[in-house]
């Protein structure tokens, strides 16, 4: 039994009944993790694509799972302890709010949603329901990502005043086969900015305690997504280019409370191998975190701490931390933390009070790009 299972297990012999809404690619990672927990039964599946939920059930041997064509039918007919919502971005808010209204705990895949209005509505539904709403940021459970937060909180860096972060792929737009849900405006709403940008923002903001953003000057572009040559090795290149309606690159300069400035850039496609490592500068030391192209796992390599010692410039390598044999996968830890929160009544492993700030920055970048100017960020009281 892994540590993840221990964290998610119970002592009363209860079997947790779980539903999955949206049975596309990411739902497979949820399902594999749920199967690691002997006290969990996935009893219901819903997907708006005809036949996909049944195919998912067949793939995982869920012979007793009830199949539905939409989220409301599932939530109206099932008595659940929790639900994983794995729909495309623009369908995050509706099923989440309805599940909370039905008294069901929710594990929502990232990004939280597309707009700030949606994020606020979801948090208000969460508050009213008294149920758990946690957002699926599995890098939070990686030991090396956690080390970043430990280094900052230890005071080794002194006062943090500047952060550069981002990363992304030289070529890595998520469009393949006939899959266009990641790149169409009507389904995704936001591209690289939300898909992997939310991870990059969370890594840094979580480390420094999620201060509120004040202003943002940002932009986004789609030069590669709309070019068929980007998809030269795929048979549907013209289709992808025609349907591409989101961003493949975004950048911003964000002013945060407490005198912290955040320089951010993220890409699905660009003509360079990386837009730069993550750098956290403090008054006592600086930390370099090697960039990564995906942001859904660990750091891109060992970190380096830069500081002065006895009048000399010194550099210290922070060795990569390895998982133990009983730690479980990141996904097992993520799912286990959700189950543990259900069992204990909370708190949410990745609270919406933090991810609302993440979403506010993303929303601010979109607005700044649309208006061609710096914009203020206002976060309403929930």
Secondary structure as GFF3:
##gff-version 3
##sequence-region A 1 382
A	DSSP	alpha_helix	3	8	.	.	.	ID=ss1
A	DSSP	beta_strand	16	21	.	.	.	ID=ss2
A	DSSP	alpha_helix	25	34	.	.	.	ID=ss3
A	DSSP	beta_strand	40	46	.	.	.	ID=ss4
A	DSSP	alpha_helix	52	60	.	.	.	ID=ss5
A	DSSP	beta_strand	66	68	.	.	.	ID=ss6
A	DSSP	alpha_helix	71	77	.	.	.	ID=ss7
A	DSSP	beta_strand	82	85	.	.	.	ID=ss8
A	DSSP	three_ten_helix	89	91	.	.	.	ID=ss9
A	DSSP	alpha_helix	92	101	.	.	.	ID=ss10
A	DSSP	beta_strand	105	109	.	.	.	ID=ss11
A	DSSP	alpha_helix	116	129	.	.	.	ID=ss12
A	DSSP	beta_strand	133	136	.	.	.	ID=ss13
A	DSSP	three_ten_helix	138	141	.	.	.	ID=ss14
A	DSSP	alpha_helix	143	154	.	.	.	ID=ss15
A	DSSP	beta_strand	160	168	.	.	.	ID=ss16
A	DSSP	alpha_helix	192	195	.	.	.	ID=ss17
A	DSSP	alpha_helix	197	207	.	.	.	ID=ss18
A	DSSP	beta_strand	213	221	.	.	.	ID=ss19
A	DSSP	three_ten_helix	228	231	.	.	.	ID=ss20
A	DSSP	alpha_helix	237	243	.	.	.	ID=ss21
A	DSSP	beta_strand	249	256	.	.	.	ID=ss22
A	DSSP	beta_strand	260	267	.	.	.	ID=ss23
A	DSSP	beta_strand	278	282	.	.	.	ID=ss24
A	DSSP	beta_strand	285	289	.	.	.	ID=ss25
A	DSSP	beta_strand	303	309	.	.	.	ID=ss26
A	DSSP	beta_strand	312	318	.	.	.	ID=ss27
A	DSSP	alpha_helix	330	344	.	.	.	ID=ss28
A	DSSP	alpha_helix	352	371	.	.	.	ID=ss29
A	DSSP	beta_strand	375	376	.	.	.	ID=ss30
###
